[in-house]
Amino acid sequence: METNNKDRIINEFIRLTNQENFSKIHISNICNNLNINRKLFYYYFDDKYELLKFIYLRDLQNTFPVSQNVQVTWPNNARKMLTILKNKNRFYQHCLNNDNSLWEKIFTDHMQRHFSTLFIDLNTDKSQVDLNFYARFYANGWTGLIKNWLLKGCPTNESDLINQFYDLIGFTKNYLTNLPTTRLLGNEN
């Protein structure tokens, strides 16, 4: 019964958020619609932001898990993730501008782990500091790209978006393996 109640709360929240902006959804709406006590909501979630975080993380982890072989899994996992996001586009549109950047933080962190693994898989001789920078850079770029894609109603085909980004990863692989080892500017203390 516990899982059922938790799922009911999640599903009702998604249903409501498909109809209204996240900022207009209140815990009382969910509880009244489900005919449950507020204590039951708080048994599972501290507030609506924690509920939203749970949904964001679940969507990411179910479709785009961090794996050891990112080069192989990237295209299929990215397609699964983009399909889920596109299918839930209205929900995401109603949340992204009202969630205090929660999605961006979660998505960027998740994607940074992916890119870190990817750059390690590419076997470059770059330092961990450089690889972390590249991963952070690409994660922020991918996050912005996907957020804009969602807010504009997913105008670009998922496969085209994935292929363009995957081509960029290939370009980066070639760039990293041919990058000079000297720096333009020295470290200044």
N, C-alpha and C positions, 0 to 999 in steps of 0.2 A: 504494500500500500504506500510506503514511503516514496519509492521511486515513482509510482503513479502520480502522487501529489506533486512531486517536484516537476515531473514532466508536464503535468497539467498547468502549473504556474508558468513554466517556460513557454509552452504553446500559447497560453492566453496572452502573455506579454508580447509574443511575436505577432499574434493576431491583432492586438490593439495597436502595436507600433506600425503595422502595415497600413492602418487607417489614419493615425495621427503622429505628429512629431514626438520624439522621445520626451521632450521637455513637458509635454502635456499629459503624459502617462503617470498615473499615481498608483501607489501600492493599493490604495483603497479601491481603485477601478478593478484591479486584478482580483482582489479578494471578494468584492461584491459580485463580480461576474461569475466567479467559481463557487460562490456561497461557502467561503472558507473564512476562518478566523485569521486575523492579521498575524497572530502568533505562529501560525503554520507557515506563513510566508517567511517570517524572521527565523524560523527553525532552519530553513535552507539558505537564505540570503540575508545579508545585513541591510541591504538597500537595493534600489533598482539599478544602481551602477554595478554592484557585484553581480546581479543577475545578467546584466548586459555583458559584463566581462566574461562570465561563464559561457554565454552564447558565442561571443567572439572567439574565445579560446577553443571551444568545441568545434566550431566551423573550421578553424585553422588546423587543429590537430587531427581531425578526421579526414581532411583532404590533402594536407601538405605536411606530413610528419617529417621531422628532421631525421635524415638517414645518413648512413656512412657513404653511400655512393650517390651523391647529389647529381652528378653529371648524367647518370642513367635515369634517375627518378624525376628529375626536374620537369621535363615536358609533360609527362602524364599527371604528376601531382599538381602542377600549375593549372592544367586544363580542368582537373576536378575542382580545384579551389575556385577558379574563375566561373565555372558553371554554377557552383553553389552560390557565389556572390551575385551572379546575374539573376538566378532564380529567386533570390531574396533581395533583389535590387530595391524594391520599395521600402522594405525594412531598413536596409542600410542607408538609403537616402534620408529616411526619417531620423536616423540616429547620428550619422557622421558629423553633422554641424551642431549637434546639441549634446555631445557626450564628453565635453571637456578634453578632447583629444585622446580619449581612452583607446579607441580603435587604432589610431596612429601609433601610440606607444606600444600596444600589444603586437600589431602587425610588423612594425619596424624591428622590434626585439626578435620576433620569430624569424623574420627574413634575414636578419643579421647573422643569426646562428646558421641558417642555410648557406649564406654566402661565405661565412668563415670556413665551413666544411668544404664548400666548393673550391675555394682558393687553396686550401691545404691539399685537396685532391689533385689540383693542377700541378703539384710538385714544383713550385717555383722556388728559387733561392732567396726570396724576399724575407725580410724579418717579420716576426710576429706582429710588431707594431705596424708595419706597412700593410700586412694582410688584414689586420683589424680595421685599419683606415679604409681600405678598399671595400671590405664587407659592410662597414657602416655607410659608406658613400652609396653603394648599390642598394642597400636596404632602404635608405631614405628616398632614393630615386624611384624604386619600385613602389614604395608606399604612396608617394605623391601621384605617380602614374595611375595606380589602381584606384586611389581615392577620387581623382578627377574622372576616371572612367565610370565609376559608380555614380557619382553625382550628375554626370551628363547622360545617364540612362544606358550605359554600356554600348556606345555607338560602334566600337571596333569589334570585329569578330575575335573571339577568344584565341583561336589558332593564330591569327595574324599578330596579335599582341604577344603571344608566347614566342612565336618565331622571331619577331623583331628583337625581343629581349634576349633570346637564346643566341641570336647572331651577335648581339653586343657582348655576351659572355665569351663567345668564340673570339671576337676581336680582342677582348681583354686578355684572354689566354695567350694569344699571339703577342700582344703588347708586353705582358709580364715576362714572357720568356725571352724577349729581345730588348728589354729595358736596360739601359746602361746602369752599372752598379754605382757610379759616382753621382753625387747630388749636385744640383745647380747652386744651391745655397748650403753653406755649412751650418752645423748646429751652433747656435749662439747662446751663451749662458747669461 
